[in-house]
Amino acid sequence: MYIQCCSFYTVFYTTHKSIYQLILIRINFQNISAFYFEYIDLFEKIINASK
């Protein structure tokens, strides 16, 4: 789970650095798993829309 999360954020970071940085400011890393599951669908839509 943790590795998948990290790899997802790596992909997201390399494709959307500025957006990632804005989101990163708001992330409480203790809640990163909850954040990941709550927003993964949104992130996938953003990433897919940019392809």
PDB file of N, CA, C and O in Angstrom:
ATOM      1  N   MET A   1       0.837  -1.198   0.000  1.00  0.00           N
ATOM      2  CA  MET A   1       0.000   0.000   0.000  1.00  0.00           C
ATOM      3  C   MET A   1       0.872   1.248   0.000  1.00  0.00           C
ATOM      4  O   MET A   1       0.670   2.163  -0.798  1.00  0.00           O
ATOM      5  N   TYR A   2       1.850   1.270   0.912  1.00  0.00           N
ATOM      6  CA  TYR A   2       2.709   2.460   1.013  1.00  0.00           C
ATOM      7  C   TYR A   2       3.510   2.665  -0.269  1.00  0.00           C
ATOM      8  O   TYR A   2       3.657   3.793  -0.739  1.00  0.00           O
ATOM      9  N   ILE A   3       4.025   1.583  -0.829  1.00  0.00           N
ATOM     10  CA  ILE A   3       4.818   1.684  -2.061  1.00  0.00           C
ATOM     11  C   ILE A   3       3.935   2.171  -3.210  1.00  0.00           C
ATOM     12  O   ILE A   3       4.354   3.016  -4.002  1.00  0.00           O
ATOM     13  N   GLN A   4       2.725   1.643  -3.300  1.00  0.00           N
ATOM     14  CA  GLN A   4       1.809   2.075  -4.352  1.00  0.00           C
ATOM     15  C   GLN A   4       1.510   3.562  -4.215  1.00  0.00           C
ATOM     16  O   GLN A   4       1.458   4.296  -5.202  1.00  0.00           O
ATOM     17  N   CYS A   5       1.315   3.989  -2.977  1.00  0.00           N
ATOM     18  CA  CYS A   5       1.029   5.394  -2.718  1.00  0.00           C
ATOM     19  C   CYS A   5       2.198   6.265  -3.168  1.00  0.00           C
ATOM     20  O   CYS A   5       2.006   7.273  -3.847  1.00  0.00           O
ATOM     21  N   CYS A   6       3.376   5.876  -2.794  1.00  0.00           N
ATOM     22  CA  CYS A   6       4.558   6.659  -3.160  1.00  0.00           C
ATOM     23  C   CYS A   6       4.753   6.702  -4.664  1.00  0.00           C
ATOM     24  O   CYS A   6       5.073   7.755  -5.217  1.00  0.00           O
ATOM     25  N   SER A   7       4.567   5.576  -5.332  1.00  0.00           N
ATOM     26  CA  SER A   7       4.758   5.563  -6.777  1.00  0.00           C
ATOM     27  C   SER A   7       3.702   6.413  -7.459  1.00  0.00           C
ATOM     28  O   SER A   7       3.983   7.075  -8.458  1.00  0.00           O
ATOM     29  N   PHE A   8       2.489   6.398  -6.923  1.00  0.00           N
ATOM     30  CA  PHE A   8       1.438   7.251  -7.484  1.00  0.00           C
ATOM     31  C   PHE A   8       1.818   8.716  -7.358  1.00  0.00           C
ATOM     32  O   PHE A   8       1.700   9.479  -8.317  1.00  0.00           O
ATOM     33  N   TYR A   9       2.278   9.113  -6.162  1.00  0.00           N
ATOM     34  CA  TYR A   9       2.645  10.507  -5.962  1.00  0.00           C
ATOM     35  C   TYR A   9       3.842  10.890  -6.811  1.00  0.00           C
ATOM     36  O   TYR A   9       3.959  12.042  -7.229  1.00  0.00           O
ATOM     37  N   THR A  10       4.736   9.944  -7.074  1.00  0.00           N
ATOM     38  CA  THR A  10       5.871  10.228  -7.946  1.00  0.00           C
ATOM     39  C   THR A  10       5.392  10.534  -9.358  1.00  0.00           C
ATOM     40  O   THR A  10       5.850  11.494  -9.978  1.00  0.00           O
ATOM     41  N   VAL A  11       4.476   9.725  -9.865  1.00  0.00           N
ATOM     42  CA  VAL A  11       3.915   9.975 -11.197  1.00  0.00           C
ATOM     43  C   VAL A  11       3.190  11.307 -11.219  1.00  0.00           C
ATOM     44  O   VAL A  11       3.344  12.105 -12.143  1.00  0.00           O
ATOM     45  N   PHE A  12       2.393  11.529 -10.174  1.00  0.00           N
ATOM     46  CA  PHE A  12       1.630  12.775 -10.116  1.00  0.00           C
ATOM     47  C   PHE A  12       2.573  13.973 -10.080  1.00  0.00           C
ATOM     48  O   PHE A  12       2.330  14.987 -10.733  1.00  0.00           O
ATOM     49  N   TYR A  13       3.650  13.843  -9.309  1.00  0.00           N
ATOM     50  CA  TYR A  13       4.605  14.945  -9.182  1.00  0.00           C
ATOM     51  C   TYR A  13       5.281  15.240 -10.519  1.00  0.00           C
ATOM     52  O   TYR A  13       5.438  16.404 -10.887  1.00  0.00           O
ATOM     53  N   THR A  14       5.675  14.215 -11.238  1.00  0.00           N
ATOM     54  CA  THR A  14       6.414  14.437 -12.476  1.00  0.00           C
ATOM     55  C   THR A  14       5.516  15.008 -13.569  1.00  0.00           C
ATOM     56  O   THR A  14       6.007  15.637 -14.506  1.00  0.00           O
ATOM     57  N   THR A  15       4.192  14.794 -13.458  1.00  0.00           N
ATOM     58  CA  THR A  15       3.290  15.290 -14.492  1.00  0.00           C
ATOM     59  C   THR A  15       2.612  16.595 -14.100  1.00  0.00           C
ATOM     60  O   THR A  15       2.155  17.339 -14.968  1.00  0.00           O
ATOM     61  N   HIS A  16       2.542  16.878 -12.816  1.00  0.00           N
ATOM     62  CA  HIS A  16       1.826  18.072 -12.349  1.00  0.00           C
ATOM     63  C   HIS A  16       2.574  18.701 -11.178  1.00  0.00           C
ATOM     64  O   HIS A  16       2.046  18.777 -10.069  1.00  0.00           O
ATOM     65  N   LYS A  17       3.791  19.147 -11.423  1.00  0.00           N
ATOM     66  CA  LYS A  17       4.632  19.621 -10.316  1.00  0.00           C
ATOM     67  C   LYS A  17       4.000  20.791  -9.562  1.00  0.00           C
ATOM     68  O   LYS A  17       3.985  20.795  -8.331  1.00  0.00           O
ATOM     69  N   SER A  18       3.491  21.760 -10.271  1.00  0.00           N
ATOM     70  CA  SER A  18       2.955  22.931  -9.578  1.00  0.00           C
ATOM     71  C   SER A  18       1.707  22.582  -8.782  1.00  0.00           C
ATOM     72  O   SER A  18       1.541  23.042  -7.653  1.00  0.00           O
ATOM     73  N   ILE A  19       0.820  21.760  -9.372  1.00  0.00           N
ATOM     74  CA  ILE A  19      -0.380  21.334  -8.655  1.00  0.00           C
ATOM     75  C   ILE A  19       0.009  20.498  -7.452  1.00  0.00           C
ATOM     76  O   ILE A  19      -0.541  20.668  -6.364  1.00  0.00           O
ATOM     77  N   TYR A  20       0.950  19.601  -7.647  1.00  0.00           N
ATOM     78  CA  TYR A  20       1.412  18.744  -6.555  1.00  0.00           C
ATOM     79  C   TYR A  20       1.933  19.578  -5.397  1.00  0.00           C
ATOM     80  O   TYR A  20       1.638  19.286  -4.238  1.00  0.00           O
ATOM     81  N   GLN A  21       2.698  20.607  -5.699  1.00  0.00           N
ATOM     82  CA  GLN A  21       3.273  21.437  -4.641  1.00  0.00           C
ATOM     83  C   GLN A  21       2.185  22.164  -3.864  1.00  0.00           C
ATOM     84  O   GLN A  21       2.289  22.321  -2.648  1.00  0.00           O
ATOM     85  N   LEU A  22       1.137  22.609  -4.561  1.00  0.00           N
ATOM     86  CA  LEU A  22       0.040  23.273  -3.864  1.00  0.00           C
ATOM     87  C   LEU A  22      -0.703  22.298  -2.952  1.00  0.00           C
ATOM     88  O   LEU A  22      -1.071  22.635  -1.827  1.00  0.00           O
ATOM     89  N   ILE A  23      -0.915  21.082  -3.460  1.00  0.00           N
ATOM     90  CA  ILE A  23      -1.590  20.070  -2.649  1.00  0.00           C
ATOM     91  C   ILE A  23      -0.718  19.642  -1.481  1.00  0.00           C
ATOM     92  O   ILE A  23      -1.201  19.444  -0.367  1.00  0.00           O
ATOM     93  N   LEU A  24       0.569  19.504  -1.750  1.00  0.00           N
ATOM     94  CA  LEU A  24       1.503  19.039  -0.724  1.00  0.00           C
ATOM     95  C   LEU A  24       1.474  19.953   0.494  1.00  0.00           C
ATOM     96  O   LEU A  24       1.601  19.491   1.628  1.00  0.00           O
ATOM     97  N   ILE A  25       1.309  21.240   0.259  1.00  0.00           N
ATOM     98  CA  ILE A  25       1.261  22.205   1.358  1.00  0.00           C
ATOM     99  C   ILE A  25       0.118  21.863   2.308  1.00  0.00           C
ATOM    100  O   ILE A  25       0.216  22.078   3.516  1.00  0.00           O
ATOM    101  N   ARG A  26      -0.966  21.328   1.750  1.00  0.00           N
ATOM    102  CA  ARG A  26      -2.167  21.081   2.537  1.00  0.00           C
ATOM    103  C   ARG A  26      -2.217  19.677   3.131  1.00  0.00           C
ATOM    104  O   ARG A  26      -3.108  19.375   3.925  1.00  0.00           O
ATOM    105  N   ILE A  27      -1.284  18.830   2.761  1.00  0.00           N
ATOM    106  CA  ILE A  27      -1.320  17.442   3.230  1.00  0.00           C
ATOM    107  C   ILE A  27      -0.731  17.332   4.626  1.00  0.00           C
ATOM    108  O   ILE A  27       0.351  17.848   4.905  1.00  0.00           O
ATOM    109  N   ASN A  28      -1.456  16.659   5.487  1.00  0.00           N
ATOM    110  CA  ASN A  28      -0.876  16.218   6.747  1.00  0.00           C
ATOM    111  C   ASN A  28      -0.372  14.804   6.492  1.00  0.00           C
ATOM    112  O   ASN A  28      -1.169  13.893   6.269  1.00  0.00           O
ATOM    113  N   PHE A  29       0.950  14.612   6.523  1.00  0.00           N
ATOM    114  CA  PHE A  29       1.502  13.330   6.098  1.00  0.00           C
ATOM    115  C   PHE A  29       1.066  12.171   6.970  1.00  0.00           C
ATOM    116  O   PHE A  29       1.150  11.017   6.548  1.00  0.00           O
ATOM    117  N   GLN A  30       0.607  12.451   8.170  1.00  0.00           N
ATOM    118  CA  GLN A  30       0.093  11.377   9.004  1.00  0.00           C
ATOM    119  C   GLN A  30      -1.212  10.827   8.450  1.00  0.00           C
ATOM    120  O   GLN A  30      -1.610   9.706   8.768  1.00  0.00           O
ATOM    121  N   ASN A  31      -1.867  11.616   7.628  1.00  0.00           N
ATOM    122  CA  ASN A  31      -3.146  11.208   7.053  1.00  0.00           C
ATOM    123  C   ASN A  31      -3.029  10.929   5.557  1.00  0.00           C
ATOM    124  O   ASN A  31      -4.020  10.984   4.829  1.00  0.00           O
ATOM    125  N   ILE A  32      -1.806  10.627   5.101  1.00  0.00           N
ATOM    126  CA  ILE A  32      -1.587  10.511   3.656  1.00  0.00           C
ATOM    127  C   ILE A  32      -2.364   9.348   3.050  1.00  0.00           C
ATOM    128  O   ILE A  32      -2.796   9.430   1.900  1.00  0.00           O
ATOM    129  N   SER A  33      -2.547   8.276   3.801  1.00  0.00           N
ATOM    130  CA  SER A  33      -3.305   7.145   3.263  1.00  0.00           C
ATOM    131  C   SER A  33      -4.763   7.524   3.044  1.00  0.00           C
ATOM    132  O   SER A  33      -5.348   7.206   2.009  1.00  0.00           O
ATOM    133  N   ALA A  34      -5.344   8.206   4.026  1.00  0.00           N
ATOM    134  CA  ALA A  34      -6.729   8.644   3.895  1.00  0.00           C
ATOM    135  C   ALA A  34      -6.849   9.636   2.739  1.00  0.00           C
ATOM    136  O   ALA A  34      -7.793   9.575   1.952  1.00  0.00           O
ATOM    137  N   PHE A  35      -5.893  10.536   2.648  1.00  0.00           N
ATOM    138  CA  PHE A  35      -5.874  11.511   1.558  1.00  0.00           C
ATOM    139  C   PHE A  35      -5.794  10.804   0.211  1.00  0.00           C
ATOM    140  O   PHE A  35      -6.507  11.146  -0.732  1.00  0.00           O
ATOM    141  N   TYR A  36      -4.911   9.809   0.140  1.00  0.00           N
ATOM    142  CA  TYR A  36      -4.705   9.062  -1.106  1.00  0.00           C
ATOM    143  C   TYR A  36      -5.995   8.411  -1.569  1.00  0.00           C
ATOM    144  O   TYR A  36      -6.371   8.520  -2.736  1.00  0.00           O
ATOM    145  N   PHE A  37      -6.674   7.729  -0.646  1.00  0.00           N
ATOM    146  CA  PHE A  37      -7.882   7.015  -1.052  1.00  0.00           C
ATOM    147  C   PHE A  37      -9.021   7.974  -1.362  1.00  0.00           C
ATOM    148  O   PHE A  37      -9.868   7.682  -2.205  1.00  0.00           O
ATOM    149  N   GLU A  38      -9.044   9.098  -0.695  1.00  0.00           N
ATOM    150  CA  GLU A  38     -10.134  10.047  -0.900  1.00  0.00           C
ATOM    151  C   GLU A  38     -10.022  10.753  -2.240  1.00  0.00           C
ATOM    152  O   GLU A  38     -11.036  11.065  -2.865  1.00  0.00           O
ATOM    153  N   TYR A  39      -8.801  11.008  -2.685  1.00  0.00           N
ATOM    154  CA  TYR A  39      -8.600  11.845  -3.861  1.00  0.00           C
ATOM    155  C   TYR A  39      -8.005  11.131  -5.076  1.00  0.00           C
ATOM    156  O   TYR A  39      -7.764  11.764  -6.104  1.00  0.00           O
ATOM    157  N   ILE A  40      -7.765   9.819  -4.968  1.00  0.00           N
ATOM    158  CA  ILE A  40      -7.116   9.142  -6.088  1.00  0.00           C
ATOM    159  C   ILE A  40      -7.957   9.223  -7.358  1.00  0.00           C
ATOM    160  O   ILE A  40      -7.410   9.371  -8.451  1.00  0.00           O
ATOM    161  N   ASP A  41      -9.287   9.128  -7.228  1.00  0.00           N
ATOM    162  CA  ASP A  41     -10.146   9.215  -8.410  1.00  0.00           C
ATOM    163  C   ASP A  41     -10.015  10.586  -9.063  1.00  0.00           C
ATOM    164  O   ASP A  41      -9.952  10.693 -10.288  1.00  0.00           O
ATOM    165  N   LEU A  42      -9.976  11.621  -8.251  1.00  0.00           N
ATOM    166  CA  LEU A  42      -9.816  12.976  -8.784  1.00  0.00           C
ATOM    167  C   LEU A  42      -8.479  13.128  -9.493  1.00  0.00           C
ATOM    168  O   LEU A  42      -8.405  13.688 -10.587  1.00  0.00           O
ATOM    169  N   PHE A  43      -7.420  12.622  -8.858  1.00  0.00           N
ATOM    170  CA  PHE A  43      -6.097  12.722  -9.457  1.00  0.00           C
ATOM    171  C   PHE A  43      -6.032  11.960 -10.777  1.00  0.00           C
ATOM    172  O   PHE A  43      -5.439  12.431 -11.747  1.00  0.00           O
ATOM    173  N   GLU A  44      -6.649  10.771 -10.805  1.00  0.00           N
ATOM    174  CA  GLU A  44      -6.622   9.991 -12.040  1.00  0.00           C
ATOM    175  C   GLU A  44      -7.336  10.744 -13.152  1.00  0.00           C
ATOM    176  O   GLU A  44      -6.894  10.711 -14.301  1.00  0.00           O
ATOM    177  N   LYS A  45      -8.428  11.418 -12.832  1.00  0.00           N
ATOM    178  CA  LYS A  45      -9.145  12.194 -13.844  1.00  0.00           C
ATOM    179  C   LYS A  45      -8.269  13.333 -14.362  1.00  0.00           C
ATOM    180  O   LYS A  45      -8.234  13.607 -15.561  1.00  0.00           O
ATOM    181  N   ILE A  46      -7.561  13.992 -13.439  1.00  0.00           N
ATOM    182  CA  ILE A  46      -6.681  15.084 -13.856  1.00  0.00           C
ATOM    183  C   ILE A  46      -5.569  14.562 -14.761  1.00  0.00           C
ATOM    184  O   ILE A  46      -5.270  15.149 -15.801  1.00  0.00           O
ATOM    185  N   ILE A  47      -4.964  13.455 -14.350  1.00  0.00           N
ATOM    186  CA  ILE A  47      -3.859  12.893 -15.127  1.00  0.00           C
ATOM    187  C   ILE A  47      -4.339  12.418 -16.486  1.00  0.00           C
ATOM    188  O   ILE A  47      -3.692  12.677 -17.501  1.00  0.00           O
ATOM    189  N   ASN A  48      -5.471  11.723 -16.513  1.00  0.00           N
ATOM    190  CA  ASN A  48      -5.994  11.219 -17.777  1.00  0.00           C
ATOM    191  C   ASN A  48      -6.388  12.361 -18.699  1.00  0.00           C
ATOM    192  O   ASN A  48      -6.238  12.253 -19.916  1.00  0.00           O
ATOM    193  N   ALA A  49      -6.884  13.437 -18.143  1.00  0.00           N
ATOM    194  CA  ALA A  49      -7.307  14.573 -18.955  1.00  0.00           C
ATOM    195  C   ALA A  49      -6.111  15.269 -19.606  1.00  0.00           C
ATOM    196  O   ALA A  49      -6.251  15.926 -20.637  1.00  0.00           O
ATOM    197  N   SER A  50      -4.941  15.118 -18.997  1.00  0.00           N
ATOM    198  CA  SER A  50      -3.762  15.810 -19.520  1.00  0.00           C
ATOM    199  C   SER A  50      -3.025  14.993 -20.575  1.00  0.00           C
ATOM    200  O   SER A  50      -2.102  15.497 -21.215  1.00  0.00           O
ATOM    201  N   LYS A  51      -3.423  13.735 -20.762  1.00  0.00           N
ATOM    202  CA  LYS A  51      -2.720  12.883 -21.725  1.00  0.00           C
ATOM    203  C   LYS A  51      -3.152  13.195 -23.141  1.00  0.00           C
ATOM    204  O   LYS A  51      -2.664  12.575 -24.087  1.00  0.00           O
TER     205      LYS A  51
END
